[in-house]
Amino acid sequence: MTAIKFLQAFLPVVIYILLIVLLIIGIIIGIRAIETMKKVDKVVDNVNDKVESLNGIFKVVDFTTDRISLITDKVVDGASYLIGNMFKKKKKKKKDYDDEEEED
């Protein structure tokens, strides 16, 4: 019976000590996590500032690609129009020739 009384007195003390250690470890991990988050925030802010400084260049590139796309679209449209007209004229000439033969 003395062993049971000893365990009843000793185990709660051990559990309390382990809980205190666990609480201290949790506090330390929390503090380190906060410090790490502050460092991450600084890095993110730095990267954000650098990306914002490049926005002007991105706008120029976007404007340039839009203009080049517009020019190439017009050139392709013009070329397709010319090629289409060349084939239409040949078809019309054949129809005119066929019409003349029918009249004779």
Rosetta constraint file for C-alpha pairs under 8 A:
AtomPair CA 1 CA 5 HARMONIC 6.41 0.50
AtomPair CA 2 CA 6 HARMONIC 6.01 0.50
AtomPair CA 3 CA 7 HARMONIC 6.11 0.50
AtomPair CA 4 CA 8 HARMONIC 6.03 0.50
AtomPair CA 5 CA 9 HARMONIC 6.23 0.50
AtomPair CA 6 CA 10 HARMONIC 5.82 0.50
AtomPair CA 7 CA 11 HARMONIC 5.50 0.50
AtomPair CA 8 CA 12 HARMONIC 6.96 0.50
AtomPair CA 9 CA 13 HARMONIC 6.97 0.50
AtomPair CA 10 CA 14 HARMONIC 6.35 0.50
AtomPair CA 11 CA 15 HARMONIC 6.06 0.50
AtomPair CA 12 CA 16 HARMONIC 6.04 0.50
AtomPair CA 13 CA 17 HARMONIC 6.15 0.50
AtomPair CA 14 CA 18 HARMONIC 6.14 0.50
AtomPair CA 15 CA 19 HARMONIC 6.07 0.50
AtomPair CA 16 CA 20 HARMONIC 6.12 0.50
AtomPair CA 17 CA 21 HARMONIC 6.23 0.50
AtomPair CA 18 CA 22 HARMONIC 6.04 0.50
AtomPair CA 19 CA 23 HARMONIC 6.01 0.50
AtomPair CA 20 CA 24 HARMONIC 6.18 0.50
AtomPair CA 21 CA 25 HARMONIC 6.16 0.50
AtomPair CA 22 CA 26 HARMONIC 6.09 0.50
AtomPair CA 23 CA 27 HARMONIC 6.18 0.50
AtomPair CA 24 CA 28 HARMONIC 6.24 0.50
AtomPair CA 25 CA 29 HARMONIC 6.13 0.50
AtomPair CA 26 CA 30 HARMONIC 6.02 0.50
AtomPair CA 27 CA 31 HARMONIC 6.17 0.50
AtomPair CA 28 CA 32 HARMONIC 6.22 0.50
AtomPair CA 29 CA 33 HARMONIC 6.03 0.50
AtomPair CA 30 CA 34 HARMONIC 6.20 0.50
AtomPair CA 31 CA 35 HARMONIC 6.29 0.50
AtomPair CA 32 CA 36 HARMONIC 6.05 0.50
AtomPair CA 33 CA 37 HARMONIC 6.07 0.50
AtomPair CA 34 CA 38 HARMONIC 6.28 0.50
AtomPair CA 35 CA 39 HARMONIC 6.42 0.50
AtomPair CA 36 CA 40 HARMONIC 6.16 0.50
AtomPair CA 37 CA 41 HARMONIC 6.04 0.50
AtomPair CA 38 CA 42 HARMONIC 6.32 0.50
AtomPair CA 39 CA 43 HARMONIC 6.34 0.50
AtomPair CA 40 CA 44 HARMONIC 6.09 0.50
AtomPair CA 41 CA 45 HARMONIC 6.03 0.50
AtomPair CA 42 CA 46 HARMONIC 6.12 0.50
AtomPair CA 43 CA 47 HARMONIC 6.16 0.50
AtomPair CA 44 CA 48 HARMONIC 5.97 0.50
AtomPair CA 45 CA 49 HARMONIC 6.13 0.50
AtomPair CA 46 CA 50 HARMONIC 6.34 0.50
AtomPair CA 47 CA 51 HARMONIC 6.15 0.50
AtomPair CA 48 CA 52 HARMONIC 6.11 0.50
AtomPair CA 49 CA 53 HARMONIC 6.26 0.50
AtomPair CA 50 CA 54 HARMONIC 6.59 0.50
AtomPair CA 51 CA 55 HARMONIC 6.57 0.50
AtomPair CA 54 CA 58 HARMONIC 6.35 0.50
AtomPair CA 55 CA 59 HARMONIC 6.13 0.50
AtomPair CA 56 CA 60 HARMONIC 6.32 0.50
AtomPair CA 57 CA 61 HARMONIC 6.20 0.50
AtomPair CA 58 CA 62 HARMONIC 6.01 0.50
AtomPair CA 59 CA 63 HARMONIC 6.06 0.50
AtomPair CA 60 CA 64 HARMONIC 6.07 0.50
AtomPair CA 61 CA 65 HARMONIC 6.10 0.50
AtomPair CA 62 CA 66 HARMONIC 6.13 0.50
AtomPair CA 63 CA 67 HARMONIC 6.30 0.50
AtomPair CA 64 CA 68 HARMONIC 6.15 0.50
AtomPair CA 65 CA 69 HARMONIC 5.97 0.50
AtomPair CA 66 CA 70 HARMONIC 6.17 0.50
AtomPair CA 67 CA 71 HARMONIC 6.19 0.50
AtomPair CA 68 CA 72 HARMONIC 6.11 0.50
AtomPair CA 69 CA 73 HARMONIC 6.01 0.50
AtomPair CA 70 CA 74 HARMONIC 6.31 0.50
AtomPair CA 71 CA 75 HARMONIC 6.23 0.50
AtomPair CA 72 CA 76 HARMONIC 6.04 0.50
AtomPair CA 73 CA 77 HARMONIC 6.02 0.50
AtomPair CA 74 CA 78 HARMONIC 6.02 0.50
AtomPair CA 75 CA 79 HARMONIC 6.10 0.50
AtomPair CA 76 CA 80 HARMONIC 6.03 0.50
AtomPair CA 77 CA 81 HARMONIC 6.04 0.50
AtomPair CA 78 CA 82 HARMONIC 6.20 0.50
AtomPair CA 79 CA 83 HARMONIC 6.13 0.50
AtomPair CA 80 CA 84 HARMONIC 5.86 0.50
AtomPair CA 81 CA 85 HARMONIC 6.09 0.50
AtomPair CA 82 CA 86 HARMONIC 6.26 0.50
AtomPair CA 83 CA 87 HARMONIC 6.52 0.50
AtomPair CA 84 CA 88 HARMONIC 6.20 0.50
AtomPair CA 85 CA 89 HARMONIC 6.12 0.50
AtomPair CA 86 CA 90 HARMONIC 6.58 0.50
AtomPair CA 87 CA 91 HARMONIC 6.40 0.50
AtomPair CA 88 CA 92 HARMONIC 6.20 0.50
AtomPair CA 89 CA 93 HARMONIC 6.13 0.50
AtomPair CA 90 CA 94 HARMONIC 6.34 0.50
AtomPair CA 91 CA 95 HARMONIC 6.28 0.50
AtomPair CA 92 CA 96 HARMONIC 6.08 0.50
AtomPair CA 93 CA 97 HARMONIC 6.11 0.50
AtomPair CA 94 CA 98 HARMONIC 6.07 0.50
AtomPair CA 95 CA 99 HARMONIC 6.06 0.50
AtomPair CA 96 CA 100 HARMONIC 6.26 0.50
AtomPair CA 97 CA 101 HARMONIC 6.45 0.50
AtomPair CA 98 CA 102 HARMONIC 6.40 0.50
AtomPair CA 99 CA 103 HARMONIC 6.39 0.50
AtomPair CA 100 CA 104 HARMONIC 6.60 0.50
